[in-house]
Amino acid sequence: MVRSVGRDGPRFAVLRLEVDDRIAHLPGQHYVVRLRAEDGYTASRSYSIASAPGDDLVEICVKQLANGEVSEFLADVVQPGDELEVRGPLGGWFVWDGESPALAVGGGSGVVPLVAMLRYARETGHRDRICLVAAAATHDDLPYVDEILGGCNVVALSRATAPGGRPAGRLSADDLRPLLRPDQVVYVCGSAGFAEATTRLLVDLGVAPTAIRVERFGPSA
């Protein structure tokens, strides 16, 4: 059941769900949301979980896409009290156990599963074990900005000065270098182009490919 529907800027909707017979998730996992029309047509999309495992509700963040049959429905039509068909949590590779030191790098809505990791670290008192780097073109392209700011976290905007004062510019080696540790697992989430460019930066900085876990996403057909 949908418990609340909110906004995070003009492009993102935040839904908090009560899931019957819920299975505890790990940060980095996702749910599949399926919509069914009266004529039997179905459409499904995967959405990363933003909430920490200890949260009573499951939080997902939906980027509203022009003509997106699922995203527009979830952002503009769904109301508290509505029932949604969901399946999850899913995914076992791109997850953080909360114990290993981690660097999390997300592009745009790719920060959502990384926010779950950040929240988990706060929930368990292990905030010093993870740093989050968030990159986007503008503030409107990035959810959870206010929550990400602080500590060792970095917000990089390519077309605007970022909150916190970083000048406009693409994510660079200079942003990542101070945050690297030899014992880290590095999580990279974003579009295929962002994931590839960021992985190249990390490898060029000396991070072993085996220490990098990548989650790519793209537009639905």
Backbone bond lengths (Angstrom), bond angles and torsions (degrees), N, CA, C in turn:
res aa  C-N    CA-C-N  psi(-1)  N-CA   C-N-CA  omega(-1)  CA-C   N-CA-C  phi
1 M - - - 1.462 - - 1.526 109.42 -
2 V 1.328 115.85 140.72 1.454 121.29 176.71 1.532 108.73 -78.91
3 R 1.320 116.12 121.28 1.458 120.32 179.57 1.520 111.85 -93.50
4 S 1.330 117.58 -33.72 1.458 119.29 178.34 1.518 109.58 -156.72
5 V 1.329 114.83 153.24 1.457 122.53 175.26 1.518 106.84 -131.82
6 G 1.324 116.98 121.05 1.456 121.11 179.78 1.516 111.22 -130.41
7 R 1.308 116.10 -178.00 1.459 122.43 179.71 1.522 109.54 -122.00
8 D 1.324 114.99 146.87 1.461 122.00 169.93 1.526 105.78 -126.78
9 G 1.312 116.04 87.06 1.452 120.71 -174.05 1.514 111.00 76.53
10 P 1.326 117.40 -174.81 1.468 120.88 -173.96 1.516 114.89 -76.93
11 R 1.333 118.23 -13.76 1.467 119.50 -170.75 1.520 114.70 -114.23
12 F 1.320 118.09 -2.76 1.456 119.89 -174.95 1.525 111.41 -129.18
13 A 1.327 114.87 136.76 1.456 121.95 171.91 1.520 108.74 -109.91
14 V 1.307 116.42 139.12 1.466 121.94 179.76 1.522 108.34 -114.30
15 L 1.330 116.32 117.03 1.463 122.27 -179.59 1.515 109.05 -110.32
16 R 1.319 115.27 135.50 1.458 120.78 175.15 1.519 108.06 -115.57
17 L 1.336 114.86 125.64 1.453 122.19 -169.17 1.521 111.37 -118.48
18 E 1.318 114.65 140.93 1.466 120.90 167.90 1.522 107.16 -97.62
19 V 1.331 116.08 117.42 1.464 121.26 -174.15 1.522 109.30 -107.49
20 D 1.337 116.53 120.35 1.460 121.11 177.62 1.521 110.87 -65.31
21 D 1.325 116.33 142.62 1.471 121.95 178.50 1.522 111.08 51.19
22 R 1.290 114.15 42.58 1.469 120.39 -175.71 1.516 111.93 -64.44
23 I 1.322 114.98 138.35 1.463 122.96 172.99 1.523 107.61 -100.25
24 A 1.318 116.79 132.90 1.461 120.21 -178.81 1.527 110.06 -60.32
25 H 1.324 115.59 139.22 1.458 120.12 -178.97 1.521 110.75 -106.75
26 L 1.328 115.07 166.04 1.451 122.59 169.98 1.524 108.32 -107.53
27 P 1.326 118.13 147.23 1.456 119.71 178.20 1.528 110.86 -58.27
28 G 1.324 115.93 130.06 1.454 121.48 -176.71 1.515 112.79 112.66
29 Q 1.328 117.34 -14.77 1.461 120.39 179.88 1.532 110.80 -83.79
30 H 1.337 115.34 172.82 1.462 120.21 -175.58 1.524 110.65 -141.79
31 Y 1.326 114.57 166.87 1.458 122.96 172.42 1.526 109.05 -116.46
32 V 1.319 115.66 150.91 1.459 121.91 169.19 1.521 107.44 -99.92
33 V 1.323 116.22 127.20 1.463 122.35 176.43 1.523 107.72 -105.59
34 R 1.342 116.46 126.74 1.472 121.13 -179.93 1.519 110.13 -116.75
35 L 1.320 115.27 129.90 1.461 121.45 174.79 1.521 108.84 -104.96
36 R 1.341 115.82 142.07 1.462 121.42 -180.00 1.525 109.31 -124.14
37 A 1.325 116.04 127.97 1.460 120.74 174.97 1.527 109.45 -89.10
38 E 1.318 116.20 162.72 1.469 120.15 -178.50 1.522 111.91 -62.58
39 D 1.334 118.24 -26.30 1.466 120.65 179.77 1.516 112.86 -84.75
40 G 1.334 117.20 4.86 1.456 121.18 177.74 1.512 114.69 96.20
41 Y 1.329 117.94 -8.33 1.463 120.82 179.08 1.524 109.46 -66.91
42 T 1.336 116.32 138.56 1.459 120.71 178.15 1.522 110.49 -126.61
43 A 1.301 115.27 152.52 1.463 122.02 174.57 1.520 107.38 -141.85
44 S 1.324 116.25 133.75 1.461 120.90 -177.22 1.522 110.43 -126.71
45 R 1.323 115.64 145.06 1.457 121.48 174.78 1.531 108.90 -141.12
46 S 1.321 115.57 150.70 1.463 121.53 177.62 1.518 109.82 -95.97
47 Y 1.322 116.00 136.04 1.457 121.25 178.43 1.526 109.56 -132.41
48 S 1.327 115.01 127.28 1.461 120.03 178.49 1.520 110.68 -65.23
49 I 1.307 115.78 150.61 1.459 122.26 178.09 1.525 108.55 -86.51
50 A 1.319 116.74 127.96 1.464 121.36 179.27 1.522 112.46 -95.51
51 S 1.314 116.91 -20.87 1.467 120.28 -174.87 1.525 111.33 -80.06
52 A 1.321 115.26 153.76 1.461 121.16 173.41 1.527 109.53 -74.34
53 P 1.328 118.09 156.77 1.463 120.37 -178.89 1.522 114.22 -56.79
54 G 1.324 117.21 -29.73 1.457 119.67 -177.72 1.512 114.66 -82.06
55 D 1.314 117.83 -4.51 1.467 121.52 178.56 1.523 109.42 -68.38
56 D 1.321 117.06 139.13 1.463 120.50 179.22 1.528 112.08 -68.15
57 L 1.329 117.37 -24.43 1.454 122.30 -178.76 1.520 110.73 -116.92
58 V 1.322 115.99 160.38 1.457 122.65 175.06 1.524 108.06 -96.76
59 E 1.312 116.33 124.89 1.465 120.68 179.88 1.526 110.22 -108.01
60 I 1.327 116.06 130.43 1.449 121.34 172.85 1.522 108.42 -124.61
61 C 1.317 115.56 151.81 1.453 122.05 179.77 1.523 107.93 -119.56
62 V 1.318 116.42 124.69 1.467 122.39 -173.05 1.528 109.02 -112.35
63 K 1.328 116.19 119.49 1.457 119.46 172.76 1.519 108.52 -80.96
64 Q 1.328 116.04 122.59 1.459 120.59 -176.70 1.524 109.28 -79.48
65 L 1.327 115.70 118.42 1.459 122.67 -178.24 1.523 109.69 -105.42
66 A 1.315 117.07 140.74 1.457 120.90 176.39 1.520 109.34 -60.37
67 N 1.320 116.22 126.26 1.474 122.67 -178.53 1.524 112.72 64.39
68 G 1.323 117.17 20.38 1.461 119.86 176.32 1.525 109.53 -80.89
69 E 1.316 116.93 111.28 1.466 119.93 -171.53 1.520 112.62 -64.63
70 V 1.316 118.30 -30.75 1.465 120.33 178.15 1.522 110.95 -91.01
71 S 1.327 117.15 -47.48 1.470 119.66 -175.51 1.517 112.04 -63.63
72 E 1.320 118.44 -39.53 1.462 119.67 179.50 1.525 111.45 -67.69
73 F 1.322 116.82 -36.48 1.466 120.06 177.81 1.526 110.34 -65.53
74 L 1.336 116.40 -46.26 1.460 119.36 -178.46 1.522 111.38 -66.24
75 A 1.322 117.21 -35.22 1.462 120.42 -176.24 1.522 113.14 -81.18
76 D 1.343 117.35 -35.44 1.466 120.30 -169.91 1.523 115.04 -112.18
77 V 1.320 117.74 -20.72 1.461 120.52 -172.91 1.524 112.68 -109.14
78 V 1.310 117.06 -44.01 1.467 120.92 -175.73 1.529 110.57 -61.92
79 Q 1.328 115.30 139.02 1.464 122.88 -179.98 1.529 110.10 -127.31
80 P 1.330 117.49 156.93 1.469 119.49 173.91 1.521 110.64 -53.94
81 G 1.309 115.34 136.40 1.461 121.82 -177.37 1.513 113.27 99.26
82 D 1.337 118.48 -17.44 1.460 121.30 178.11 1.530 110.17 -70.27
83 E 1.314 114.81 152.55 1.462 121.01 176.12 1.520 109.55 -101.02
84 L 1.331 116.54 136.06 1.449 122.64 175.28 1.522 109.51 -121.72
85 E 1.320 116.24 147.16 1.454 121.36 175.10 1.530 108.38 -89.96
86 V 1.326 117.10 117.42 1.462 120.74 -178.09 1.525 109.72 -129.46
87 R 1.314 114.63 153.93 1.468 120.82 177.33 1.521 107.92 -136.48
88 G 1.331 115.79 129.82 1.449 119.51 -179.66 1.525 111.13 157.89
89 P 1.304 116.43 -175.40 1.460 127.34 3.32 1.527 111.77 -77.40
90 L 1.325 115.71 149.84 1.453 122.27 -176.70 1.526 110.06 -123.95
91 G 1.319 115.59 153.53 1.457 121.29 177.36 1.510 112.23 103.35
92 G 1.334 115.98 132.36 1.456 119.73 -179.72 1.514 113.92 -131.03
93 W 1.327 117.62 -5.99 1.468 121.66 -177.39 1.529 111.31 -93.93
94 F 1.315 115.75 -47.02 1.456 121.06 -175.09 1.528 109.39 -92.50
95 V 1.314 116.42 62.01 1.465 120.78 -179.41 1.523 109.48 -131.11
96 W 1.322 115.02 152.77 1.464 121.78 179.06 1.520 109.03 -117.84
97 D 1.339 115.41 131.27 1.459 120.20 -176.91 1.522 113.30 -84.90
98 G 1.324 117.12 -6.55 1.452 120.20 179.75 1.508 114.16 84.58
99 E 1.315 117.16 -3.90 1.461 121.41 -177.28 1.522 111.74 -104.38
100 S 1.330 117.45 -46.95 1.460 121.68 -176.71 1.523 110.40 -72.49
101 P 1.333 118.91 139.29 1.464 120.07 172.75 1.525 109.82 -58.13
102 A 1.319 116.62 139.99 1.460 119.82 -174.22 1.521 111.19 -140.94
103 L 1.325 114.10 147.26 1.457 122.59 167.88 1.516 106.16 -119.08
104 A 1.324 116.73 126.92 1.459 121.91 -176.64 1.529 108.57 -117.13
105 V 1.344 116.39 125.86 1.459 121.31 -176.02 1.526 108.39 -124.98
106 G 1.327 117.24 117.52 1.456 120.69 -176.19 1.510 112.43 -126.38
107 G 1.336 115.69 143.87 1.449 121.65 175.79 1.516 110.65 -110.24
108 G 1.328 118.35 122.23 1.460 121.62 179.04 1.518 111.63 58.99
109 S 1.332 115.72 -130.60 1.468 119.56 -179.66 1.520 112.30 -67.87
110 G 1.327 117.43 -6.67 1.460 120.42 174.41 1.512 113.97 -66.23
111 V 1.333 117.05 -8.08 1.466 118.89 177.20 1.523 112.00 -77.63
112 V 1.330 118.34 -14.06 1.468 119.80 -171.96 1.535 112.65 -57.53
113 P 1.342 120.65 -52.83 1.463 118.07 179.32 1.522 112.67 -66.00
114 L 1.322 116.68 -23.37 1.462 120.81 179.19 1.521 110.63 -75.95
115 V 1.334 116.94 -31.89 1.459 120.84 173.44 1.528 109.88 -63.41
116 A 1.335 116.77 -36.63 1.467 119.49 175.44 1.523 110.53 -61.12
117 M 1.340 116.83 -38.90 1.467 120.50 177.26 1.513 110.61 -65.15
118 L 1.338 116.98 -43.48 1.458 121.02 179.37 1.531 110.93 -62.58
119 R 1.324 116.25 -42.74 1.463 120.24 178.61 1.532 111.25 -65.18
120 Y 1.314 116.15 -37.69 1.469 120.11 178.48 1.522 110.14 -64.27
121 A 1.338 116.39 -41.01 1.462 119.59 178.59 1.524 110.84 -61.90
122 R 1.324 116.64 -40.83 1.459 120.06 178.13 1.521 110.77 -67.66
123 E 1.330 115.74 -40.69 1.457 120.91 -178.26 1.518 111.75 -62.50
124 T 1.323 117.42 -36.59 1.467 122.30 -175.60 1.524 113.46 -96.99
125 G 1.347 116.49 1.85 1.456 119.39 179.86 1.510 113.92 75.58
126 H 1.337 117.09 22.52 1.463 122.06 -178.45 1.524 111.35 -115.75
127 R 1.319 116.14 39.67 1.462 120.43 -175.15 1.520 112.08 -59.60
128 D 1.333 117.69 -28.16 1.457 120.65 -176.95 1.528 112.98 -76.32
129 R 1.324 117.95 -2.84 1.465 120.67 -176.28 1.526 114.01 -92.69
130 I 1.331 117.53 -2.35 1.457 118.90 -177.65 1.530 110.56 -145.06
131 C 1.332 115.49 140.53 1.453 123.33 169.31 1.516 107.64 -121.09
132 L 1.331 115.87 143.36 1.457 120.83 -178.07 1.525 109.27 -120.55
133 V 1.326 115.40 128.99 1.461 122.10 175.61 1.523 107.25 -113.09
134 A 1.335 116.54 121.60 1.459 121.79 -177.76 1.520 109.18 -116.32
135 A 1.337 116.38 131.42 1.462 121.04 -177.72 1.520 110.62 -130.00
136 A 1.316 116.02 143.98 1.464 121.78 177.13 1.519 107.94 -164.60
137 A 1.334 116.61 176.75 1.457 120.48 177.54 1.522 111.14 -76.17
138 T 1.335 116.19 -50.15 1.457 121.53 -179.19 1.519 110.11 -135.74
139 H 1.305 116.36 171.42 1.469 121.76 178.15 1.518 111.05 -57.62
140 D 1.334 117.13 -37.89 1.466 120.68 -177.60 1.525 112.70 -67.24
141 D 1.330 117.82 -18.47 1.461 122.21 -178.60 1.523 112.78 -88.97
142 L 1.323 116.94 3.22 1.462 120.74 -172.66 1.522 110.48 -131.62
143 P 1.332 118.31 116.54 1.469 119.69 176.15 1.527 111.63 -82.07
144 Y 1.313 115.57 161.57 1.469 123.37 173.36 1.535 113.39 63.50
145 V 1.334 118.06 25.25 1.464 120.05 -176.55 1.521 111.48 -57.81
146 D 1.318 117.78 -48.44 1.464 120.72 -175.73 1.524 111.26 -62.12
147 E 1.312 116.63 -33.56 1.466 120.03 179.81 1.521 111.55 -75.44
148 I 1.317 116.60 -31.69 1.466 120.47 -177.60 1.525 110.96 -72.88
149 L 1.315 117.67 -37.65 1.458 120.99 -175.64 1.524 112.12 -58.06
150 G 1.318 115.23 140.30 1.460 120.11 176.61 1.511 112.33 117.72
151 G 1.301 115.52 159.44 1.455 120.62 179.22 1.527 111.29 63.03
152 C 1.325 115.58 -138.31 1.461 120.50 -179.30 1.522 111.98 -88.45
153 N 1.326 118.17 3.32 1.459 121.23 -175.79 1.532 111.43 -72.05
154 V 1.333 115.23 152.91 1.460 122.12 -178.29 1.521 108.74 -130.12
155 V 1.335 117.17 135.01 1.458 122.70 170.95 1.528 107.36 -114.91
156 A 1.339 116.41 123.28 1.462 122.34 -178.64 1.522 108.97 -121.25
157 L 1.328 116.37 120.86 1.463 121.89 177.03 1.520 108.45 -114.57
158 S 1.326 116.41 131.05 1.464 119.62 -175.92 1.520 113.14 -78.75
159 R 1.352 117.85 -22.91 1.465 120.57 -174.82 1.512 113.91 -117.92
160 A 1.313 117.51 8.36 1.461 119.91 -178.60 1.521 109.57 -158.08
161 T 1.320 114.97 156.69 1.454 119.02 172.15 1.526 108.43 -65.78
162 A 1.304 116.05 130.92 1.462 120.50 -175.80 1.525 110.78 -80.95
163 P 1.334 117.29 152.17 1.465 119.21 169.98 1.528 108.72 -55.09
164 G 1.284 116.74 132.76 1.452 119.52 -173.38 1.518 112.19 102.91
165 G 1.353 116.32 -13.97 1.452 119.52 171.00 1.509 117.06 100.29
166 R 1.339 119.03 -2.31 1.467 118.43 179.10 1.524 109.18 -63.70
167 P 1.361 118.20 131.10 1.468 120.33 179.26 1.529 111.31 -64.81
168 A 1.325 115.58 156.65 1.457 120.66 178.30 1.527 110.25 -59.35
169 G 1.306 115.91 140.15 1.463 121.09 179.33 1.510 110.40 159.94
170 R 1.312 115.77 153.27 1.455 121.14 179.63 1.522 111.43 -64.68
171 L 1.313 115.03 155.03 1.456 120.88 175.26 1.530 109.07 -56.43
172 S 1.320 116.70 133.25 1.457 120.37 -173.89 1.523 111.35 -132.08
173 A 1.334 114.17 172.05 1.465 120.50 176.83 1.528 110.76 -59.73
174 D 1.336 116.49 -33.03 1.467 119.48 -179.46 1.526 112.30 -65.51
175 D 1.329 116.75 -28.01 1.466 119.90 176.76 1.523 111.52 -72.68
176 L 1.328 115.92 -35.50 1.458 120.72 -172.60 1.529 113.29 -89.69
177 R 1.322 116.53 -35.21 1.474 120.58 -171.91 1.530 113.36 -53.43
178 P 1.329 119.87 -46.16 1.476 118.76 -176.82 1.527 113.98 -66.93
179 L 1.325 117.69 -14.36 1.461 120.88 -174.22 1.528 112.89 -99.25
180 L 1.323 117.03 -5.27 1.460 120.28 -174.68 1.526 111.68 -80.11
181 R 1.332 114.17 139.82 1.459 122.66 174.46 1.515 108.38 -132.47
182 P 1.335 118.30 147.93 1.468 119.54 -175.22 1.520 115.02 -67.01
183 D 1.347 117.66 -19.97 1.463 120.22 -176.17 1.524 113.15 -102.27
184 Q 1.336 117.81 12.61 1.458 121.42 -175.58 1.527 113.15 -80.72
185 V 1.332 114.02 153.04 1.458 121.79 157.85 1.526 105.58 -101.15
186 V 1.336 116.99 134.49 1.461 121.11 -178.37 1.522 108.70 -109.93
187 Y 1.334 115.94 125.52 1.462 122.69 179.56 1.529 108.55 -106.23
188 V 1.327 116.18 127.02 1.460 121.83 179.91 1.517 108.33 -122.73
189 C 1.330 117.18 125.48 1.458 120.77 -178.66 1.523 109.78 -137.32
190 G 1.333 115.68 130.32 1.451 120.65 177.93 1.512 110.48 167.20
191 S 1.314 116.18 -164.53 1.457 121.12 178.07 1.524 109.83 -63.96
192 A 1.333 116.35 165.25 1.461 120.03 -179.67 1.527 110.85 -58.31
193 G 1.333 116.71 -43.54 1.455 119.60 179.86 1.511 112.61 -63.69
194 F 1.341 116.71 -43.62 1.466 120.62 178.56 1.521 110.45 -63.41
195 A 1.325 116.83 -44.91 1.468 120.86 -177.95 1.522 111.02 -61.83
196 E 1.320 117.27 -42.50 1.458 120.45 -179.15 1.524 111.78 -67.75
197 A 1.342 116.55 -44.53 1.458 119.99 -179.85 1.529 111.61 -64.62
198 T 1.330 116.26 -41.44 1.462 120.19 -179.08 1.521 111.00 -68.88
199 T 1.313 116.89 -39.77 1.464 119.96 177.56 1.518 110.94 -61.69
200 R 1.338 117.12 -40.82 1.464 120.08 177.17 1.525 111.28 -61.94
201 L 1.348 116.71 -42.96 1.458 120.01 177.00 1.521 111.50 -57.47
202 L 1.322 115.65 -46.23 1.468 120.51 -177.33 1.519 111.42 -64.58
203 V 1.320 116.91 -45.08 1.467 120.33 179.83 1.525 110.28 -63.57
204 D 1.333 116.85 -41.52 1.468 120.44 177.89 1.528 111.79 -62.70
205 L 1.324 116.17 -26.42 1.468 121.17 177.70 1.521 112.37 -84.57
206 G 1.320 116.62 -0.42 1.452 120.30 176.06 1.511 116.08 100.52
207 V 1.338 117.89 5.60 1.455 120.30 177.88 1.524 109.45 -75.54
208 A 1.320 117.15 130.62 1.466 120.96 179.75 1.526 109.72 -67.81
209 P 1.333 118.01 134.97 1.469 119.81 177.85 1.522 113.28 -53.89
210 T 1.322 117.21 -31.52 1.469 120.30 -179.80 1.522 112.55 -69.99
211 A 1.337 117.52 -13.56 1.463 121.29 179.42 1.521 111.80 -95.10
212 I 1.339 117.50 2.09 1.464 121.71 -176.79 1.514 109.95 -109.96
213 R 1.323 116.61 127.40 1.470 121.39 175.07 1.520 107.97 -114.75
214 V 1.318 115.45 128.81 1.468 120.90 -171.85 1.523 110.91 -120.27
215 E 1.327 115.12 134.88 1.462 122.49 173.75 1.528 107.22 -123.13
216 R 1.340 116.96 115.47 1.456 121.59 -179.08 1.521 109.63 -104.27
217 F 1.319 116.00 151.57 1.457 119.78 172.93 1.526 108.44 -141.39
218 G 1.303 115.63 164.27 1.445 120.31 179.75 1.510 110.42 -159.75
219 P 1.341 117.28 175.94 1.461 120.53 -179.92 1.507 111.43 -65.52
220 S 1.328 115.95 147.80 1.455 121.15 177.30 1.522 109.95 -77.65
221 A 1.329 115.99 151.46 1.453 119.85 179.28 1.524 109.59 -69.16
